[in-house]
């Protein structure tokens, strides 16, 4: 396709701060009727010179608390909603424990890492970001993965996501990001989704978001289960040992059951069939004793590596590929108990990035610095006052002593005469220079400035690396997701602007999306502050398909049965799946179940009208000739089979089930497995370990 310059926006683009714009940090401002641009101010009317960067010491230094504009912007944002969270409102949590593998005393003095085999109580909350508490589970969205560890030195909150990067580099932009992705304020929709003008307008004006967009448009954003997704600390932190030696660290949670997602057509149908799909999955697994488990892995590196790395380790829109620094397993997280009450625990739990034990410290990542500032404010508003740590789910499980008193809903106060220190009575706790938290003694120098470091300026290279690391199937899904999302954008210039960014990431991707959107004249590639690199190698760790499981453990098979089904073969199928660690759920024409060939009653968990195949990882059709003939006349049964086939799932079937397969339009391939004997059962199980037959996708053309 021929290329023409992208269409100009209907409003004049106001370019502020040429230095920032050269690095891709600018935006469009509203045009006033008299031709002058409206001036951005604080709520007090004070004019703002820079709304894109927090005030720091030097371009890579820590954020200063005197930044009144950032303080006001975040303060107002934190207090926008009551009572639910502004973001991560829809969440689900579970209790468990963290078990340390070996001592990490070489790197950190944190008590949790001193003794091999020690178990630390934990609470984990998973969540979507954009939707309200009443939204559905399988929105295309980032998933929160927040872990509270009740250590002997206080609570440690690793407040992460299932994606290791983020949309923005500086926390001052967070209110704008969330405003853009939330429902549009004049119409209050769409709910819990990003497929609308405001989001893509913001993203297309924010080049630093391009890496994150590749992740969110991938299947990572529609996980099959909380149990089958990774978690990441996102930021670079520090570990500090007893000698005050500091080591940079990135945190990764890797699921023992491997990675797995769904396809978009499937996600849409799951949300209709069971909007609580992820919640139910976690509840069922834990109550069945199938406890989810993750390994905590760390990427450790020193200042020499940080200085030599191709990208800035303080930039939250970048990763360190696992092929460069291998994540080291240091412990395991097991979830083994559901809350006794959802509101008291999952809804009231308060996570804060600034909650770290001695031996763990922060880097100067500007997004992390802003989060440390913001989260305390948020809890004050959402939980009603300063005493939210008195709520049991938030209270530390180690001894605590301080002079804080009174306030809204105080459950405890200092005992005795002294509620201050120092005091002459010799009463109360005192600080301890050796045991207490000490920040890493970094030397900082520089002017007080609002600038983005030049080392943060490459916005396309790692986005391209992520895309080329995917399998062909996964790349197709990214292109399909972008096409779907942008097709919901009503403003043509936003679609074209976004395509210009995609062309800078991967020309084939940009051209594919443009063709699907009907953009006949390709826009020019987006201007890049730093020329994108095309020499970064693919990383297998970035692909879900390449990081899948080696078993079918933890998955679920839906077995459609009818009266007269082969009882012996059904028992063999159930036994094989149970041995694998998978679950069988019986689906029948009636919830009362069916009578098998030996006269036994097979109880049903689901009625065919309420148990579609999208709820299962694979399906089996155990039907008699009469049952198959009858079910082939029912739309729900035909959809059960047709959807399983279209979603590339493995389908086992009794010979008598062929009429239903025919009516559903199923064509024989290696994923359609006849069940005639016990050997066929094992063939089906071995196939299921692959999770999907992706080769079928080109045939079904969803």
Secondary structure, 3 states (H helix, E strand, C coil): CCECCCCCCCCCCCCCCHHHHHCCCCCCCCECCCCCECCCECCCCCECCCCCCCCEECCCCCECCCCHHHHHHHHHHHCCCCCCCCCCCCEEEEEEEEEECCCCCCCCCCHHHCCCCCEEEEEEEEEECCCCCCCCCCCCCCEEEEEEEEECCEEEEEEEECCCCCCCCCHHHHHHHHHHHCCECCCCECCCCCCCHHHHHHHHCCHHHHHHHHHHCCHHHCECCHHHCCEECCCCEEEECCCCCEEEEEEEEEECCCCCECCHHHHHHHHHHCCCHHHHHHHHHHHCCCCCEEEEEEEEECHHHHHHCCCCCCCCCCCCCCCCCCCEEEEEEEEEECCCCHHHHHHCCCCCCCCCCCCEEECCCHHHHHHHHHHHHHHHHHHCCCCHHHCCCCCCCCCCCCCCCCCCCCCCCCCCCCCCCCCCCCCCCCCCCCCCCCCCCCCCCCCEECCCCHHHCCCCHHHHHHHHCCCHHHHHHHHHHHHHHHHCCCCHHHHHHHHHHHHHHCHHHHHHHHHHHCCCCECCCCCCCCCCCCCCCCCHHHCCHHHCCCCCCCCEEEEEECCCCCHHHHHHHHHHHHHHCCEEEEEECCCCCEECCCCCEECCCEECCCCCHHHCCEEEEECCHHHHHHHCCCHHHHHHHHHHHHCCCCEEEEHHHHHHHHHCCCCCCCCEEEECCHHHHHHHHHHHCCCCCHHHHHHHCC
